[in-house]
Amino acid sequence: MRVRLYPISVGLVGLGLCLGTLSQADDLAEKGREIFRKNQSAIVTVQVVIKTRLSAAGMGMPANESKRDATGTVVDPSGLTLLALSTLDPSDMMQTMLAGAGEEGAKIKMETEVSDVKILLDDGTELPAEVVLRDKDLDLGFIRPKTKPAAPMPALDLTKPGQAQVLDQVITINRLGQAASRSYAASVERISAVVQKPRLFYIPDSTMTATSMGCPAFTMDGNVLGVFVMRTVKGDGGGGLGAMLGMQPGNTASVIVPVDDILKAAKQAPATKPETKAETREEPK
C-alpha cells in the first residue's frame, strides 16, 4: 500500500510560511512599541487660534476666527517645537494652489493671523508659545514657549538621522484629537518613493492610518527619518471647480522632510522674538 505524503508536506510548508509571517509581524510590533515608548513624550498637541480674511476681486469678507489642534514635535529641550506650516497657518499653501487656478484663482486672496498658540502638556499645563520661524518652501513652522519651561522638555534626538529606501517600513507617532482625549497613537507606514531632486524627501504610501501632518517618522532601528508635511506646487491654470480650489491631481502630496533639512531650518529659529521667515529657495528645473 502506498502512502501519499505530498499533501501533508504542502500543508507543513504552508504552516511554516504562516508561522514565519506571524513571527515577522510580532517582531515589527515589538520594535514599533519600543520606538513608541521611547519617543512619545516628545510629541505634543499644539492649540492654534487663527483669524482668516478672504477677499475676491477687491471685495472683503468678514474675518473668521477658528481654533484647531495640530501635532507638534519637540526638537530641542528648550521647547522648540516643529509643526507642518500648513496646519499652523494654511495661507501660504492656499495662495500657492490658487495661483495655479488661472485668472479667477488669482483674484482670491487669503490673509491669516495666528492670534494664539499654546503647547498642551500631559499634566494639563498650557504653555503660551509664539511662532519664531516659517519655512514655506519646506512647509515647516517652528514655535517656542514664551517663557522658559521649568524643566527641560522631552525632545527627539536628531543627531543620528535615519535613512530609508523604497518599500521600507517606518513607525510614526501622532497625537489624536480631543474626541480621542488627545491620546498618543502609532502607525506603520511604508515608503513608496524616494525623491532625490530638487532635494531629498520621502513619499509614504496612501494607506489610511493615524498619521497626520507634523508627525515624526522613525526607521526600524529607532532613528528619526523626518517629519510629515504637505508639499504644494503651483498648478498649470486648468479650469473647473477643482482648479478654482487648487485641487488639480498631483499638485499636493504628503511627504517626509528629512532630518538634515529640519536641522538646517531649526538653526535659524531665534530664541525669542521677532518671528522670522526662512529664505525661499528656488528649486532647479
ABEGO torsion letter per residue (X at the ends): XBBBAAAAAAAAAAAAAAAAAAAAAAAAAAAAAAAAAAAAAABBBBBBBBBBBBBBGGBBBBBBBBBBBBBBBBABAAGBBBBBAAAABAAAAAAAAAAAAEAAAAABBBBBBBABBBBBBAAGBBBBBBBABBBAAAGBBBBBBABBBABBBBBBBAABBBBBBBGBBBBBBBBBBAAAGGBBBBBBBBBABBBAOABBBBBBBABBBABBBGBBBBBAAGBBAEBBBBBBBBBAGBBEAAAAAGABBGABBBBBBBAAAAAAAAAABBABOBBBBBBBBBBBX
